[in-house]
Amino acid sequence: MFAVIQAQGHQYRVEPGFEIELDGTGEQDQAVTFDQVLIVGTDAGEVKTGAPTVAGAKVLGVVVEAHRGAKVRIFKKKRRKQYRRTAGHRSALTRVRITEIVA
């Protein structure tokens, strides 16, 4: 069984046991519910599509880990003007393991 969910403006194809990384922070072992399910497919080959979401369908998950992503360096320069600026950031990420798909 698989599902296509929408979370934080992105679409993810998930199955039970898959792990996805989302923006933001969360506490470990916290339950997460995704209500915006766009497509649900079964093992028998049946596919339910929503307009825009499938009624009554949801995907359940558990927060596995909250961590920070790789460092991103931002460098600005204007040649011959002696203008250089360096900045950077690390995004807070949350890894979620999908446990169940309720159709």
C-alpha positions in Angstrom: 0.0 0.0 0.0 1.3 3.5 -0.8 0.0 7.1 -0.5 0.9 10.5 -1.8 0.7 13.1 0.9 1.2 16.8 0.9 3.2 18.3 3.8 4.7 21.8 4.1 4.1 22.5 0.4 5.8 19.4 -0.9 4.4 16.1 -2.1 5.8 12.8 -0.9 5.1 9.2 -2.0 5.2 7.1 1.1 4.7 3.5 2.2 4.7 2.0 5.7 8.4 1.9 7.0 9.6 4.8 4.8 11.3 7.8 6.3 10.9 11.4 5.1 12.6 14.5 6.2 10.5 17.6 6.9 11.5 21.2 7.8 11.1 22.2 11.4 11.7 20.7 14.8 9.8 17.9 16.6 10.3 15.7 19.7 11.4 12.2 19.4 8.7 9.5 19.5 6.0 12.2 18.9 3.0 11.0 16.8 2.4 12.8 13.5 -0.8 12.7 11.4 -0.9 13.8 7.7 -4.5 14.6 6.7 -3.8 15.8 3.2 -3.7 12.5 1.3 -3.8 13.0 -2.5 -3.6 9.4 -3.7 -4.0 6.0 -2.0 -3.0 2.8 -3.8 -3.5 -0.7 -2.5 -1.5 -3.9 -3.1 -4.3 -5.2 -5.4 -3.7 -2.4 -7.8 -6.6 -0.2 -6.9 -5.9 3.5 -6.8 -8.1 6.2 -5.2 -7.5 9.8 -6.2 -8.8 12.7 -4.4 -10.3 16.0 -5.6 -8.1 17.4 -4.1 -7.8 15.0 -1.1 -9.1 11.5 -0.5 -12.0 11.7 2.0 -11.3 9.9 5.3 -7.7 8.9 4.4 -4.8 9.8 6.7 -1.2 8.7 7.1 0.3 8.1 10.6 3.9 8.5 11.5 6.4 8.8 14.4 9.2 11.3 14.7 12.5 9.3 14.7 15.0 12.1 15.0 15.3 15.9 15.1 18.6 17.2 13.7 20.1 20.0 11.7 21.0 19.8 8.0 24.2 20.4 6.2 25.8 23.9 6.5 24.9 26.2 3.6 27.4 29.0 2.8 26.2 32.2 1.1 28.9 34.3 -0.5 28.3 37.7 -2.2 30.9 39.6 -4.1 31.1 42.6 -6.4 34.3 42.6 -8.4 36.7 45.5 -8.2 34.6 47.1 -5.5 36.2 45.3 -2.5 32.7 44.1 -1.5 32.6 40.6 0.1 30.0 39.2 2.5 29.8 35.7 3.8 26.8 34.2 5.7 25.4 30.8 6.2 22.8 28.8 8.0 21.8 25.2 9.0 18.2 24.2 8.6 16.4 22.4 11.4 15.0 19.0 10.1 12.8 16.3 11.4 12.9 12.7 10.2 9.5 11.0 10.3 8.9 7.2 9.9 5.6 6.3 8.3 3.8 3.6 10.4 0.4 3.2 8.9 -1.8 4.3 6.0 -5.5 4.5 6.8 -7.7 4.6 3.7 
